């Protein structure tokens, strides 16, 4: 965008919040490299309805900020006057290269946007579940570790979404969700981070688990849960537009666990491990079941795109 600057009507609509979400994202990206447009947007925001609120916040911050000690201020001013322009102060490390600063800033923004899926303890909990299944299989000699892991795997990302998005998970949620980068974009970013953590961990754990014994059915493939897990995760996002994130994930996760466990409660002919393995084979194995999960995934993605504006203020009230 060299030589291009945002038109006045674009700046005005961005300042009053009427600019389309995709256009707002493009303008924000342009503001990262264009100081002239950043100044114009800042003036437009302060001149709008949010101006008095921002002025009050700035005054409150300046009032609460402690004044620097006179002696420290004098020493700092003397150092600034006497330090050579091209030589850093002896007690200060040289500034990192511009490329390193840019990479560090981008990485910080990515980690913040990813949410508790990578910044909190949820990732450690997923790894602990995977290692626990491996320990039960090899240390405890329990043949049901693999089907149990495959039964729980599709709802682990659903639970991760519930723990990564909303006021209960992020103290700055209201602020982040109210920006043009919030809404569905932020929700999908958190969901992608959850899937990036849970899918490899649980898949690797499933590959490490021993296969069923000679008296048990073979069961579904280790990666058979990935498409159902994606479909259930997207279904919880679609339902979040109606019920809220935590309620939607509870409904989807509880529905899956009920669908898996209910047939086992009424079955009397087989053991728990064999019955769970057969039940999972019905859900995960074969082209019809996987095709049904694929259709459900596409349908949920289309519903998300159609109702994307419903997520602009999700869980901000």
C-alpha positions in Angstrom: 0.0 0.0 0.0 2.9 2.4 -0.6 1.5 5.9 -1.3 -2.0 5.0 -0.3 -3.8 6.7 2.6 -7.2 6.0 4.0 -10.1 8.2 2.7 -11.9 10.5 5.1 -15.1 8.5 5.0 -13.3 5.3 5.8 -11.6 6.9 8.8 -15.0 8.3 10.0 -16.8 5.0 9.7 -14.0 3.3 11.6 -14.1 5.8 14.4 -17.9 5.5 14.9 -17.9 1.7 14.6 -19.9 1.4 11.4 -17.1 0.1 9.2 -17.4 -3.5 8.1 -15.3 -5.9 10.0 -13.1 -7.0 7.1 -12.5 -3.4 6.1 -11.6 -2.5 9.7 -9.0 -5.3 9.7 -7.4 -4.0 6.5 -7.3 -0.5 7.9 -5.8 -1.6 11.2 -3.1 -3.5 9.2 -2.4 -0.3 7.3 -2.2 1.8 10.5 0.7 -0.4 11.7 2.9 1.1 9.0 1.4 4.5 8.3 1.8 7.2 11.0 -0.1 9.8 9.0 -3.3 7.7 8.9 -2.8 6.6 12.5 -2.9 10.3 13.6 -6.0 11.0 11.6 -7.8 8.0 13.0 -6.7 9.0 16.5 -8.1 12.5 16.0 -11.4 11.1 14.6 -11.9 8.8 17.5 -11.2 11.5 20.1 -13.6 13.9 18.2 -16.4 11.3 18.3 -18.6 9.9 21.0 -15.8 8.0 22.6 -13.7 11.2 23.0 -15.0 12.3 26.4 -14.6 8.8 27.8 -11.0 8.5 26.5 -10.2 11.9 28.0 -11.6 10.9 31.4 -9.6 7.7 31.4 -6.4 9.5 30.4 -6.9 12.1 33.2 -7.6 9.3 35.7 -4.4 7.4 34.7 -2.3 10.6 34.8 -3.7 11.4 38.2 -3.0 8.0 39.6 0.5 7.7 38.1 3.2 8.4 40.7 5.5 11.4 40.0 9.2 10.5 39.4 11.6 11.4 42.1 13.4 14.7 41.5 16.8 13.2 42.0 16.1 10.3 39.6 14.7 12.6 37.0 17.8 14.9 37.2 20.1 11.9 36.8 18.2 10.6 33.9 18.2 14.0 32.2 21.9 14.3 32.7 22.6 10.9 31.2 20.5 11.8 28.2 22.4 15.1 27.6 25.8 13.6 28.0 25.5 10.1 26.5 26.9 9.8 22.9 24.3 9.5 20.2 25.8 6.4 18.6 27.1 4.7 21.8 24.6 3.1 24.3 24.9 3.9 28.0 27.3 1.6 29.9 24.5 0.2 32.1 22.1 -0.4 29.3 22.0 -3.3 26.8 22.0 -2.4 23.1 18.6 -2.3 21.6 17.7 -5.4 19.7 17.6 -5.3 15.9 14.4 -4.0 14.3 13.6 -7.4 12.8 13.9 -9.1 16.2 11.7 -6.5 17.8 9.1 -7.0 15.1 9.2 -10.7 15.5 8.9 -10.5 19.3 5.9 -8.1 19.0 4.1 -10.3 16.5 4.8 -13.4 18.7 3.4 -11.6 21.7 0.2 -10.6 19.8 -0.2 -14.2 18.6 0.2 -15.6 22.1 -2.3 -13.1 23.5 -4.9 -13.8 20.8 -4.5 -17.5 21.3 -5.7 -17.2 24.9 -5.5 -19.7 27.7 -5.0 -22.6 25.2 -1.3 -21.8 25.0 -0.9 -19.2 27.8 -2.7 -21.0 30.6 -2.7 -24.4 32.2 -5.2 -26.0 29.8 -2.4 -27.2 27.4 -0.7 -28.9 30.3 -4.0 -30.6 31.3 -4.3 -32.0 27.8 -0.8 -33.4 27.9 -1.5 -34.8 31.3 -4.6 -36.6 30.0 -2.6 -38.1 27.1 0.2 -39.2 29.4 -2.3 -40.6 31.9 -3.9 -42.8 29.2 -0.4 -44.1 28.2 0.4 -44.8 31.9 -2.9 -46.7 32.4 -2.2 -48.8 29.3 1.4 -49.8 30.0 1.7 -49.2 33.8 -1.7 -50.5 34.8 -2.2 -53.0 32.0 -5.7 -51.7 31.3 -7.0 -52.6 27.9 -9.7 -49.9 28.0 -7.3 -47.0 28.0 -7.4 -46.6 24.2 -11.2 -46.7 23.7 -11.6 -44.4 26.7 -9.2 -41.9 25.2 -10.9 -42.0 21.8 -14.3 -41.5 23.5 -13.1 -38.4 25.3 -10.9 -37.0 22.5 -13.7 -35.3 20.5 -14.9 -33.3 23.5 -11.5 -32.1 24.6 -11.4 -29.3 22.0 -14.9 -28.4 23.0 -13.9 -28.0 26.6 -10.8 -26.0 25.5 -13.0 -23.5 23.7 -15.2 -23.1 26.8 -12.0 -22.4 28.9 -10.4 -20.1 26.3 -13.2 -17.6 25.4 -15.4 -15.4 27.5 -15.3 -13.2 30.6 -14.4 -16.1 32.9 -11.2 -16.9 30.8 -9.9 -13.5 29.9 -10.0 -10.4 32.2 -9.8 -8.1 29.1 -12.5 -10.0 27.2 -14.9 -7.1 27.0 -12.2 -4.8 25.5 -10.9 -7.4 23.1 -14.4 -8.5 21.9 -15.4 -4.8 21.3 -12.6 -4.1 18.9 -12.8 -4.8 15.1 -10.4 -7.7 15.6 -12.8 -9.3 18.2 -16.0 -11.2 17.6 -15.9 -14.3 15.4 -12.3 -13.6 14.4 -11.1 -13.8 18.0 -13.3 -16.8 18.7 -11.9 -18.7 15.7 -8.3 -17.8 16.7 -8.8 -19.2 20.1 -10.5 -22.3 18.6 -7.5 -22.8 16.2 -5.1 -22.6 19.2 -7.2 -25.2 21.1 -7.1 -27.6 18.1 -3.4 -27.0 17.5 -2.7 -28.1 21.1 -5.2 -31.0 21.6 -5.2 -32.7 18.2 -1.4 -33.6 18.0 -1.2 -34.5 21.7 -4.2 -36.8 21.7 -3.3 -38.3 18.3 0.2 -39.1 19.4 -1.1 -40.6 22.6 -3.5 -42.8 20.7 -0.7 -44.1 18.5 1.4 -45.0 21.5 -1.4 -47.0 23.1 -1.5 -50.7 22.5 -4.1 -52.2 20.2 -7.0 -54.2 21.6 -6.4 -57.7 22.9 -7.3 -60.9 20.9 -10.7 -61.2 22.6 -11.7 -57.6 21.9 -12.8 -55.9 18.7 -10.2 -54.0 16.8 -11.9 -50.7 17.2 -11.6 -47.5 15.1 -8.4 -46.0 13.8 -6.4 -43.7 16.0 -7.1 -40.6 13.8 -10.8 -41.5 13.4 -11.8 -39.0 16.1 -10.3 -35.9 14.3 -13.2 -35.2 12.0 -15.9 -35.8 14.7 -13.9 -33.6 17.0 -13.8 -30.8 14.4 -17.5 -31.1 13.7 -18.4 -31.0 17.4 -16.2 -28.0 18.0 -17.8 -26.1 15.1 -21.2 -27.1 16.3 -20.4 -25.6 19.7 -19.4 -22.4 18.0 -22.6 -22.2 16.1 -24.6 -22.9 19.2 -22.6 -20.2 21.1 -24.3 -17.6 18.9 -27.6 -18.5 20.5 -26.7 -19.7 24.0 -23.3 -18.3 24.9 -20.0 -20.1 24.8 -20.0 -22.0 28.1 -23.7 -23.2 27.8 -23.2 -24.2 24.1 -20.0 -26.2 24.8 -21.7 -27.9 27.8 -24.7 -28.9 25.6 -22.5 -30.3 22.8 -20.0 -32.0 25.1 -22.7 -33.5 27.3 -24.7 -34.7 24.2 -21.6 -36.5 22.9 -20.9 -38.2 26.2 -24.5 -39.2 26.5 -24.5 -40.6 23.0 -21.4 -42.7 23.8 -22.4 -43.9 27.3 -26.2 -44.4 27.0 -26.0 -47.6 24.8 -23.5 -49.0 27.3 -25.8 -48.6 30.2 -28.6 -50.6 28.6 -26.3 -53.2 27.0 -25.9 -56.5 29.0 -24.2 -58.8 26.5 -20.6 -57.4 26.5 -18.1 -55.9 28.8 -17.5 -52.2 29.2 -14.4 -52.1 27.2 -15.7 -54.2 24.3 -19.0 -52.3 24.3 -17.3 -48.9 24.2 -15.0 -50.1 21.4 -18.0 -51.3 19.3 -19.9 -48.1 20.0 -16.9 -46.0 18.8 -16.6 -48.1 15.7 -20.1 -47.1 14.8 -19.3 -43.5 15.1 -15.8 -43.4 13.7 -15.3 -46.2 11.2 -16.4 -46.4 7.6 -17.2 -43.9 4.8 -20.8 -43.3 5.9 -19.9 -42.2 9.4 -16.9 -40.1 8.3 -18.9 -38.6 5.4 -21.7 -37.6 7.8 -19.1 -35.9 10.1 -17.7 -34.1 7.0 -21.1 -32.9 6.0 -21.8 -31.7 9.5 -18.5 -29.8 9.5 -19.3 -28.0 6.2 -22.8 -27.2 7.4 -21.5 -25.7 10.7 -18.9 -23.7 8.8 -21.6 -22.2 6.5 -23.8 -21.4 9.5 -20.8 -19.6 11.2 -20.2 -17.5 8.1 -23.9 -16.7 7.7 -24.3 -15.6 11.4 -20.9 -13.9 11.8 -22.3 -10.7 13.0 -24.0 -12.5 16.0 -20.5 -12.9 17.5 -19.5 -9.2 17.5 -20.7 -8.8 21.1 -20.6 -12.4 22.3 -20.4 -12.6 26.1 -19.7 -8.9 26.5 -22.8 -8.1 28.6 
